[in-house]
Amino acid sequence: MTDDKPLVSIGMPVYNAEKYIRQALDSLVAQDYENFELIISDNASTDRTQEICLEYAARDKRIRYYRNETNLGAVKNFNRVFELSRGKYFMWASHDDLWDATYVRKCVDVLEHDPSLVLCCTSLRFIEESGSFLDIPYDNYDNPDMSSLNVRERMHILASRHGWYAIYGLVRSDVLRKTSLFRTSYGADVILLMELCLIGPFFKVPEVLFYYRQYHTKTEKDRASSIDPAGHCKPSYSNLSRELVRTVLISNLHPFTKILVALELVSIYFRSSAWRTRLGVPSLHSLRARLRGRTRLKRVIEAPRRVLGLLRDVYVEWSPRKAKQGLKCALIEYNYYHGEILPMLVYVLNALGISVDVYVSRRVMHNDPFIYCTGLNCTLRETDGLFFKQWVERRQFRDYDFLVLNSLEPKEILQQVSGIPIPIIAIIHNGSLIKNDPDYARFFTAPIRAPLVLAEHISRFLSDTLIARWVWPAQTLDQVKAQRQGKICFCVQGNMEFDRRNYDSLLDDVEQLTSSNVRNFHVMIIGRNDTKEGLIFKKQVRNRKLDSFFTFSKGEVPYKDYYDSIASAHFILPLIDTTRSEYRPYFFEKGSTSLCIALSLGIVPIIHKQLACIYGIEDQSITYEDNGLAHALEQALSTNEQALERMRGALVSRKEYLLKKSVLNMKETLKDVGINASFTSP
């Protein structure tokens, strides 16, 4: 490779490709433009594909071969080669196609000369399995010239074509990253080309430099096989038309331009006899024939419904009603264990002038995380897994300008929301989810989706993967009244799990204090402790005769009791240090709920020094290093009330700063996904 020319990435997804892959690889290796990388992603082939690819990779260092352990499906494999690419420009290459030796060079020259161009392709010819040319009218199938600066003209050309082979052209990688790549819906290549053409113009080199292989079982002459004997197209065509309209409506075009382009797209489909046939819209002659039989009347009636469905897509997206009412979003808690985050999200959205419908499970609604949060503009609605699935399928999200998902776990949620065509902001509770799972990282490559994390250090952790702004999950719990009395209370909140908190250290250090005759304290455990690990810990407390120094909550604690109990504590203990690898995520990719509660209620945390530094609360905390918790507990017991009040006040100030910063970050994230309304000033 050379450094004086931009790097080109060529992605070749393959599966059982032994018959033609040598020809394709020879054609690419012979390109007179040498500064490229060829990425091959083998989708668990069972023939000699792997052997052939490794042979070529050994001969040419520009070839990188990857093999999937299991077959991911064609769509994911196509997207994977792009995700593995590093070049300024990218092109997909099929294992059975051929290219002229000048193909890459001439496409690069065009894109380098004109930065406004998004994609460059060339004229093409079809070849049969034997390699001979197909004799067909290429005017209908050759790549069109879409270099017009008028987006409506480009869309008109693309929508009027029968063949969409420009998808194998050379594309700017930074532009491709703004799209949703290939989707799992019918016509994914057409939808992706529509996304690209809405961003910018294509250029066609007027030379035959690309040779697309056709098979006897599927040629351009066989497209009629998609239409049933009665003249109706299979449902996939009408679904494709809807997806293309939605693609226009969720693009970053000016709102007025969106309406014009969408309406023109609808009109193209119903002016074209080919698309009328594909969508099941009958001609006058066929109408007369079908009206002769009552059994065919239903199909005739369905045609207007299809037209109205497409027009409804335009109306729902751009109804004047939305502009008058202001922005509205749906905040969805699919699970039941992140309810404490919801009030903060509503607060931040309300601060920007956005009204919110909150969907939660019956369990969360019963525990009521909003019990102490007044003045919020939101409506609480009950949902569950089945309701959420039906809600998505029935497109009820159309009532909202965007969605906020409080988690994307389990993966079933990711699969259900991937097809939603309106902006989505997803709260990521664990940064490693995006770091380690390509499906989650790929989800956020779409320009209408963005992640939000729950601490600044998680944002830094993901900075080399994607941009993830942060919000701080502190609560505005002003109505909770602290009732501290009696012995000093150390609070440990959260379900009892040994891989989340260092309970062994707590037990040892409490025993150390009592052996030194320090007894003016007790430890309050708030959270589920009737688990196996909880029972083990309670047994250890009894065996060490420390029962009088520990109290445990019972069962699942409603949020009112949860906040009231913690507010009665003098100190809060996250119990996170660096002595075990299980605690490491809290220093990099996860947030601490204990610290969120500490700032929300103004309770002084006793915290590991490194963690205090990460959260910027060194002066508002009592800190310790590994194996130093006992000394920190003694320091807390000896700190006077005046000093503690100063620390509590500083925690409240810190909370107010973090909430203001959270509002600003939410505002920028909304802009990232295309919500450019006039927000209320935070």
C-alpha positions in Angstrom: 0.0 0.0 0.0 1.1 3.6 -0.6 0.5 6.6 1.6 0.2 9.2 -1.2 -3.2 8.0 -2.3 -6.4 7.6 -0.1 -7.0 4.1 1.2 -9.9 2.2 -0.5 -11.6 -0.6 1.4 -13.3 -3.3 -0.6 -15.6 -5.6 1.4 -16.4 -9.0 0.1 -19.0 -11.0 2.1 -18.9 -14.7 1.0 -20.6 -18.0 1.6 -19.8 -21.2 -0.3 -18.2 -19.3 -3.1 -15.6 -21.7 -4.4 -16.9 -21.8 -7.9 -16.3 -18.1 -8.9 -14.3 -16.5 -6.1 -10.9 -17.0 -7.8 -12.1 -15.0 -10.8 -13.4 -12.2 -8.5 -10.2 -12.1 -6.5 -8.0 -12.1 -9.6 -10.0 -9.3 -11.0 -9.6 -7.2 -7.8 -5.9 -7.9 -7.2 -5.2 -6.8 -10.8 -6.6 -3.3 -10.2 -4.1 -0.6 -11.3 -5.0 1.4 -8.2 -2.9 -0.4 -5.5 -3.7 1.4 -2.2 -6.6 -0.7 -1.1 -7.5 -3.3 1.4 -9.7 -6.3 0.6 -11.8 -7.5 3.5 -13.3 -11.0 3.2 -15.9 -12.1 5.7 -16.7 -15.8 5.3 -20.1 -16.7 6.6 -19.2 -20.2 7.8 -18.8 -21.7 4.4 -18.8 -25.5 4.1 -16.9 -25.8 0.8 -13.3 -24.8 -0.2 -13.9 -21.0 0.2 -11.8 -20.7 3.3 -8.9 -22.6 1.7 -9.0 -20.4 -1.4 -9.2 -17.1 0.6 -6.3 -18.1 2.9 -4.2 -18.9 -0.2 -4.8 -15.4 -1.7 -4.3 -13.7 1.7 -0.9 -15.4 2.1 0.1 -14.1 -1.3 -1.2 -10.5 -0.9 -0.9 -8.6 2.3 -3.7 -6.3 1.3 -6.2 -9.1 1.8 -7.7 -9.6 5.3 -9.7 -12.8 5.8 -12.2 -13.3 8.6 -14.4 -16.3 9.2 -17.7 -16.2 11.2 -18.1 -19.2 13.6 -21.8 -19.4 12.6 -23.7 -18.1 9.7 -24.9 -14.6 10.5 -27.1 -14.2 7.5 -26.4 -12.2 4.4 -27.4 -8.8 5.8 -25.2 -8.9 8.9 -22.3 -10.3 6.8 -22.6 -7.4 4.3 -22.6 -4.9 7.1 -19.7 -6.6 8.9 -17.2 -6.1 6.1 -17.9 -2.3 6.3 -17.5 -2.3 10.0 -14.1 -3.9 9.6 -13.0 -1.4 7.0 -10.5 1.5 7.5 -10.5 3.3 4.2 -11.7 6.8 3.1 -13.7 5.1 0.4 -15.6 1.8 0.5 -17.2 -0.6 -2.0 -19.0 -3.9 -1.7 -17.7 -6.6 -4.0 -19.6 -9.8 -4.8 -17.7 -13.1 -4.9 -18.9 -13.8 -8.5 -18.6 -10.4 -10.2 -15.7 -9.0 -12.3 -14.2 -5.5 -12.7 -12.0 -3.8 -15.3 -8.5 -3.1 -14.1 -9.2 0.6 -14.1 -12.5 0.5 -12.1 -11.2 1.6 -8.7 -8.8 4.2 -10.0 -11.4 5.9 -12.1 -13.9 6.0 -9.3 -11.4 7.3 -6.8 -10.3 10.1 -9.3 -14.0 11.2 -9.6 -14.6 11.3 -5.8 -11.3 13.1 -5.1 -12.0 15.7 -7.8 -15.5 16.5 -6.5 -16.1 16.4 -2.7 -19.8 17.0 -3.1 -20.3 13.5 -4.6 -21.4 10.7 -2.4 -20.9 7.7 -4.7 -19.3 6.8 -8.0 -20.3 3.9 -10.2 -19.8 2.9 -13.8 -21.7 1.4 -16.7 -22.2 -2.3 -16.4 -22.9 -5.4 -18.4 -24.4 -8.7 -17.2 -22.5 -11.9 -17.7 -23.9 -15.5 -17.6 -22.5 -18.3 -15.5 -20.3 -19.2 -18.4 -18.9 -15.6 -18.5 -20.6 -14.6 -21.8 -22.5 -11.4 -22.0 -26.3 -11.3 -21.7 -28.1 -9.7 -24.6 -30.8 -7.6 -23.0 -31.8 -3.9 -23.3 -29.4 -2.2 -20.9 -31.2 1.1 -21.0 -33.6 -0.3 -18.3 -30.9 -1.8 -16.1 -27.7 0.2 -16.4 -26.6 2.4 -13.6 -28.2 5.9 -14.1 -26.5 9.2 -13.9 -27.7 10.8 -10.6 -25.2 13.7 -10.5 -28.0 16.3 -10.2 -27.8 18.6 -7.2 -31.6 18.5 -7.0 -32.5 15.8 -4.5 -36.0 15.5 -6.0 -34.5 14.7 -9.4 -32.1 12.1 -7.9 -35.0 10.5 -6.0 -37.1 10.4 -9.2 -34.4 8.7 -11.2 -33.7 6.1 -8.5 -37.4 5.3 -7.8 -38.0 4.9 -11.6 -35.3 2.4 -12.2 -35.6 -1.4 -12.4 -32.0 -2.2 -11.4 -30.1 -0.8 -8.5 -26.5 -1.9 -9.1 -25.0 1.4 -8.0 -24.9 -0.3 -4.6 -21.6 -1.9 -5.8 -20.1 1.5 -6.5 -17.4 3.4 -4.5 -18.9 5.3 -1.6 -17.4 7.8 0.9 -17.1 5.9 4.2 -18.0 8.8 6.3 -21.3 9.2 4.4 -22.0 5.5 4.6 -21.7 5.7 8.4 -24.6 8.1 8.5 -27.0 5.5 7.1 -28.6 2.4 8.6 -26.6 0.2 6.3 -28.4 -2.9 5.1 -31.6 -3.7 6.9 -33.3 -7.1 7.3 -36.3 -5.9 5.3 -37.0 -6.6 1.6 -35.1 -4.4 -0.9 -32.4 -3.5 1.6 -30.1 -2.4 -1.3 -32.8 0.0 -2.7 -33.4 1.5 0.8 -29.7 2.1 1.3 -29.3 3.7 -2.1 -32.3 5.9 -1.2 -30.6 7.0 2.0 -27.4 7.8 0.1 -29.1 9.7 -2.7 -30.9 11.9 -0.2 -27.5 12.8 1.3 -25.8 13.7 -2.0 -25.4 13.1 -5.8 -24.0 10.0 -7.5 -21.6 10.1 -10.5 -21.6 7.5 -13.3 -18.4 6.9 -15.3 -19.8 6.4 -18.8 -17.6 3.3 -19.5 -18.4 -0.4 -19.0 -16.1 -1.3 -16.1 -18.3 -3.6 -14.0 -19.6 -7.0 -14.9 -22.5 -8.4 -12.8 -23.1 -12.1 -13.0 -26.6 -13.4 -13.5 -27.9 -16.9 -13.1 -30.4 -18.8 -15.1 -32.6 -19.2 -12.0 -32.6 -15.4 -11.4 -32.0 -12.9 -14.2 -33.6 -9.6 -15.0 -35.8 -11.5 -17.4 -37.2 -13.5 -14.4 -38.3 -10.5 -12.3 -41.9 -11.4 -13.3 -41.7 -14.4 -11.0 -42.3 -11.9 -8.1 -45.9 -11.5 -9.4 -48.5 -14.1 -8.9 -50.6 -15.5 -11.8 -53.5 -13.1 -10.9 -51.3 -10.1 -11.6 -50.6 -9.2 -8.0 -47.2 -8.5 -6.6 -46.1 -10.3 -3.4 -46.5 -8.2 -0.3 -42.7 -7.4 -0.2 -43.1 -4.8 -3.0 -45.7 -2.8 -1.1 -43.6 -3.1 2.1 -40.6 -1.7 0.1 -42.6 1.3 -1.1 -43.5 2.1 2.4 -39.9 1.7 3.6 -38.7 4.1 0.9 -41.3 6.7 1.9 -40.3 6.3 5.6 -36.6 6.7 4.6 -37.4 10.1 3.1 -39.4 11.1 6.1 -36.7 10.3 8.7 -33.9 11.8 6.6 -32.1 15.1 7.5 -33.7 17.0 4.6 -35.5 20.3 5.3 -39.1 19.4 6.5 -40.7 21.1 3.5 -38.4 19.2 1.1 -39.3 16.0 2.9 -43.0 16.5 2.2 -42.4 17.3 -1.5 -40.0 14.3 -2.0 -42.3 11.9 -0.2 -45.4 12.9 -2.1 -43.5 12.7 -5.4 -42.3 9.3 -4.5 -45.8 8.1 -3.8 -47.0 9.6 -7.2 -44.1 7.8 -9.0 -45.3 4.4 -7.8 -48.9 5.0 -8.9 -48.1 6.6 -12.2 -45.8 3.7 -13.1 -47.6 0.7 -14.6 -44.8 -1.6 -13.3 -45.2 -0.3 -9.8 -49.0 -0.4 -10.0 -48.6 -4.1 -10.9 -46.1 -4.7 -8.1 -48.3 -3.0 -5.5 -51.5 -4.7 -6.7 -53.1 -1.5 -8.1 -55.0 -2.8 -11.1 -55.4 -1.2 -14.5 -58.9 -0.2 -15.9 -58.9 -3.3 -18.1 -58.1 -5.7 -15.2 -60.6 -3.9 -13.0 -63.4 -4.7 -15.5 -62.2 -8.3 -15.6 -62.1 -8.7 -11.9 -65.5 -7.1 -11.3 -67.0 -9.9 -13.1 -66.3 -12.2 -10.2 -67.2 -11.3 -6.6 -64.4 -13.4 -5.2 -61.9 -10.9 -6.7 -63.7 -7.8 -5.4 -61.6 -7.8 -2.2 -58.3 -7.3 -4.2 -59.8 -4.3 -6.0 -60.8 -2.7 -2.7 -57.3 -3.2 -1.3 -55.7 -0.9 -3.9 -57.0 2.4 -2.5 -56.0 1.2 1.0 -52.4 0.9 -0.1 -52.5 4.4 -1.5 -54.0 5.8 1.6 -51.5 4.0 3.7 -48.6 5.7 1.9 -50.2 9.1 2.2 -50.9 8.5 5.8 -47.2 8.0 6.4 -46.6 11.5 5.1 -49.5 13.0 7.1 -48.6 11.4 10.4 -45.0 12.5 10.2 -45.8 16.1 9.3 -49.2 16.9 10.7 -49.5 20.5 11.7 -50.9 19.2 15.0 -47.4 18.3 16.2 -45.9 21.7 15.6 -48.7 23.3 17.7 -48.4 20.9 20.6 -44.6 20.9 20.9 -42.3 17.9 21.1 -43.6 14.7 22.8 -41.7 11.6 23.5 -42.3 8.1 24.8 -40.0 7.0 27.7 -40.1 3.2 27.9 -38.9 1.0 30.7 -39.2 -2.5 29.3 -37.7 -4.1 32.4 -38.4 -3.5 36.1 -35.0 -2.9 37.7 -34.1 0.6 36.4 -37.1 2.6 37.6 -35.1 5.0 39.7 -33.6 6.5 36.4 -37.0 7.5 35.1 -37.7 10.6 37.1 -34.3 12.1 36.1 -35.0 11.5 32.4 -38.4 13.1 32.6 -36.9 16.1 34.5 -34.2 16.6 31.8 -36.7 16.3 29.0 -39.2 18.6 30.7 -36.4 21.1 31.1 -36.2 21.3 27.3 -39.9 21.8 27.0 -40.7 18.2 26.0 -43.8 16.4 27.4 -43.3 12.7 28.2 -45.5 9.5 28.3 -43.8 7.0 30.5 -44.4 3.3 29.9 -43.6 1.0 32.7 -44.4 -2.5 33.9 -47.1 -3.1 36.5 -44.3 -4.0 39.0 -42.6 -0.6 38.5 -45.9 1.2 38.7 -46.7 -0.5 41.9 -43.4 0.5 43.5 -43.8 4.1 42.1 -40.4 5.6 41.4 -42.1 9.1 41.0 -43.4 9.0 44.6 -41.2 12.0 45.7 -40.9 13.7 42.3 -43.5 16.5 41.9 -43.9 19.0 39.2 -43.0 16.7 36.3 -44.9 16.9 33.0 -45.5 13.2 32.3 -48.2 10.6 32.0 -47.6 7.1 33.5 -48.8 4.2 31.4 -48.7 0.5 32.2 -47.0 -1.8 29.7 -45.4 -5.3 29.6 -43.4 -7.4 27.1 -46.4 -8.5 25.1 -47.9 -4.9 25.0 -44.5 -3.5 23.9 -44.3 -6.0 21.0 -47.8 -5.2 19.8 -47.2 -1.5 20.4 -44.2 -1.6 18.0 -46.0 -3.8 15.5 -49.0 -1.5 15.3 -46.7 1.5 14.9 -48.2 3.4 17.9 -44.8 5.2 18.2 -46.1 7.4 15.4 -47.8 9.5 18.0 -44.3 10.7 19.3 -41.5 12.7 17.9 -38.9 10.4 19.3 -38.5 7.5 21.8 -36.2 7.2 24.8 -35.6 3.5 25.8 -34.3 3.0 29.4 -32.1 0.1 28.4 -31.7 -2.1 25.3 -31.5 -5.3 27.2 -32.4 -8.1 26.7 -31.4 -8.4 23.1 -35.1 -9.0 22.1 -35.7 -5.3 22.6 -32.9 -4.4 20.1 -34.5 -6.7 17.5 -38.0 -5.3 18.1 -37.0 -1.6 17.8 -34.5 -1.9 14.9 -37.2 -1.2 12.4 -38.7 1.8 14.0 -38.3 4.8 11.6 -38.3 7.6 14.2 -35.4 8.9 16.3 -34.4 6.7 19.2 -32.3 7.6 22.2 -31.3 4.5 24.3 -29.9 4.6 27.8 -26.8 2.4 28.1 -26.3 1.1 31.6 -23.1 -0.8 30.8 -20.6 0.5 28.3 -19.2 -2.9 27.5 -22.5 -3.7 25.9 -21.5 -1.5 22.9 -17.8 -2.3 23.2 -18.2 -6.1 23.1 -21.4 -6.7 21.0 -21.2 -5.6 17.4 -25.0 -5.8 17.1 -25.4 -3.0 19.6 -22.6 -0.9 18.1 -24.2 -1.4 14.7 -27.6 -0.3 16.0 -26.2 3.2 16.7 -24.7 3.6 13.2 -28.1 4.8 12.0 -28.2 8.7 12.1 -31.6 8.7 13.9 -30.3 6.6 16.9 -27.9 7.7 19.7 -26.8 6.3 23.0 -26.8 8.1 26.4 -24.7 6.8 29.2 -25.1 7.4 32.9 -21.7 8.9 33.9 -19.0 10.9 32.2 -16.3 8.2 32.6 -18.5 5.8 30.6 -18.6 8.3 27.8 -14.8 8.4 27.8 -14.7 4.6 27.9 -16.6 4.5 24.6 -14.9 7.5 22.9 -12.9 5.3 20.6 -16.1 3.4 19.5 -18.7 6.1 19.1 -19.9 9.4 20.6 -22.0 8.8 23.7 -23.0 11.8 25.7 -23.9 11.4 29.4 -26.7 12.2 31.8 -26.3 12.0 35.5 -29.1 9.9 37.2 -29.5 12.1 40.2 -33.1 12.6 41.5 -34.8 15.8 42.6 -36.0 14.3 46.0 -36.5 17.5 47.9 -39.6 16.1 49.7 -37.6 13.3 51.3 -36.9 14.4 54.9 -33.7 13.1 56.6 -34.5 11.7 60.1 -31.1 10.8 61.4 -31.1 9.9 65.0 -29.5 7.5 67.4 -26.4 5.6 66.4 -24.4 6.5 63.3 -25.9 4.6 60.4 -23.9 3.3 57.5 -26.1 2.4 54.5 -25.4 -0.2 51.9 -28.0 -0.1 49.1 -28.7 -2.6 46.3 -29.5 -6.2 45.9 -26.9 -8.4 47.7 -24.6 -9.7 45.1 -20.9 -10.5 45.9 -19.6 -9.6 42.5 -21.0 -6.0 42.8 -19.8 -5.0 46.3 -17.0 -6.1 48.7 -19.1 -7.5 51.5 -16.2 -9.5 52.8 -14.3 -6.3 53.5 -17.4 -4.8 55.2 -17.7 -7.8 57.5 -14.0 -7.9 58.4 -13.9 -4.1 59.1 -17.0 -4.1 61.2 -15.5 -6.9 63.3 -12.3 -4.9 63.6 -14.1 -1.9 64.9 -16.1 -3.9 67.4 -12.9 -5.6 68.7 -11.5 -2.1 69.2 -14.6 -1.3 71.3 -16.1 1.0 68.7 -19.8 0.3 69.0 -21.7 3.5 68.3 -22.9 2.6 64.8 -24.9 0.1 62.8 -25.0 -1.0 59.2 -28.3 -0.9 57.3 -28.6 -3.2 54.2 -31.3 -1.9 51.8 -32.2 -4.2 48.9 -33.0 -7.9 48.1 -31.1 -10.0 50.6 -33.2 -13.2 50.5 -31.0 -14.5 47.7 -28.5 -17.3 48.1 -25.7 -14.8 48.6 -27.8 -12.8 51.0 -28.4 -15.9 53.1 -24.7 -16.7 53.1 -23.9 -13.2 54.3 -26.5 -13.3 57.1 -25.1 -16.6 58.3 -21.6 -15.1 58.4 -22.9 -12.2 60.4 -24.5 -14.6 62.9 -21.4 -16.8 63.1 -19.3 -13.7 64.0 -21.8 -12.5 66.5 -22.4 -9.2 64.8 -26.2 -9.4 64.6 -26.7 -6.3 66.7 -24.7 -4.2 64.2 -26.7 -5.1 61.1 -30.3 -4.6 60.0 -31.7 -5.9 56.8 -34.7 -4.8 54.7 -37.3 -7.4 53.9 -38.3 -8.5 50.4 -38.6 -6.0 47.5 -38.6 -2.5 48.8 -41.0 0.1 47.3 -39.4 3.3 46.3 -41.0 5.3 49.1 -39.5 3.0 51.8 -36.3 2.8 49.8 -35.7 6.6 49.8 -37.0 7.1 53.4 -34.7 4.4 54.8 -31.6 5.7 52.9 -32.4 9.3 53.9 -32.1 8.2 57.6 -28.5 7.1 57.1 -25.5 9.3 58.0 -23.2 7.7 55.4 -23.6 5.5 52.3 -21.1 2.7 51.4 -20.7 1.7 47.7 -18.2 -1.0 48.8 -16.4 -0.8 45.5 -12.6 -1.1 45.4 -9.9 -2.6 43.1 -9.2 -5.8 45.1 -11.2 -8.0 42.7 -11.6 -8.0 38.9 -15.4 -8.1 39.3 -15.4 -4.5 40.6 -13.3 -3.2 37.7 -16.3 -2.2 35.5 -17.4 0.5 38.0 -14.1 2.3 37.3 -14.6 2.3 33.5 -17.9 1.2 31.9 -20.5 1.2 34.7 -22.0 3.7 37.0 -22.7 3.4 40.8 -26.3 3.7 41.9 -25.0 4.3 45.5 -23.3 7.5 44.4 -26.4 8.6 42.5 -28.4 8.2 45.6 -25.7 9.9 47.7 -25.9 13.1 45.5 -29.7 12.9 45.2 -30.2 12.9 49.0 -27.0 14.7 50.1 -25.6 11.7 52.0 -21.9 11.7 52.5 -20.3 8.6 50.7 -17.4 6.6 52.1 -15.8 5.7 48.9 -12.6 4.4 47.3 -10.2 7.3 46.5 -10.0 6.4 42.8 -13.7 6.3 42.4 -14.1 9.7 44.2 -11.6 11.2 41.7 -13.6 9.7 38.7 -16.8 11.3 40.0 -15.2 14.6 41.0 -16.3 14.4 44.7 -13.0 14.0 46.5 -13.8 16.9 48.8 -17.4 15.8 49.4 -16.5 12.3 50.5 -14.5 10.3 53.0 -12.1 8.3 50.9 -9.9 5.3 51.4 -7.7 3.0 49.3 -7.8 -0.8 49.1 -8.0 -2.5 52.5 -8.5 0.9 54.2 -12.3 0.8 54.8 -12.0 0.3 58.6 -9.9 3.4 58.9 -12.4 5.4 56.8 -15.3 4.2 59.0 -13.4 5.4 62.1 -12.8 8.7 60.4 -16.5 9.0 59.6 -17.4 8.3 63.2 -15.1 11.0 64.4 -16.2 13.7 61.9 -18.2 16.5 63.6 -21.6 17.5 62.4 -20.5 20.9 61.1 -18.0 19.3 58.7 -20.6 16.8 57.5 -23.1 19.6 56.8 -20.5 21.4 54.6 -20.0 18.1 52.7 -23.7 17.6 52.3 -24.2 21.1 50.9 -21.3 20.6 48.5 -23.0 17.3 47.3 -26.2 19.2 46.6 -24.3 21.8 44.6 -22.6 19.1 42.7 -25.9 17.4 41.9 -27.4 20.7 40.6 -24.3 21.2 38.3 -24.6 17.6 37.0 -28.3 18.0 36.3 -27.7 21.2 34.3 -25.0 19.5 32.3 -27.3 16.5 31.7 -29.9 18.8 30.2 -27.3 20.3 27.8 -26.1 16.8 26.8 -29.7 15.7 26.2 -30.2 18.7 24.0 -27.1 17.9 21.9 -28.1 14.3 21.6 -31.5 15.2 20.3 -29.8 17.3 17.7 -27.6 14.3 16.8 -30.7 12.3 15.9 -32.2 15.1 13.9 -34.5 16.8 16.5 -33.7 20.4 15.8 -36.6 22.1 17.5 -36.4 25.4 19.5 -35.8 23.9 22.9 -36.6 25.7 26.1 -33.4 27.1 27.5 -32.2 25.0 30.4 
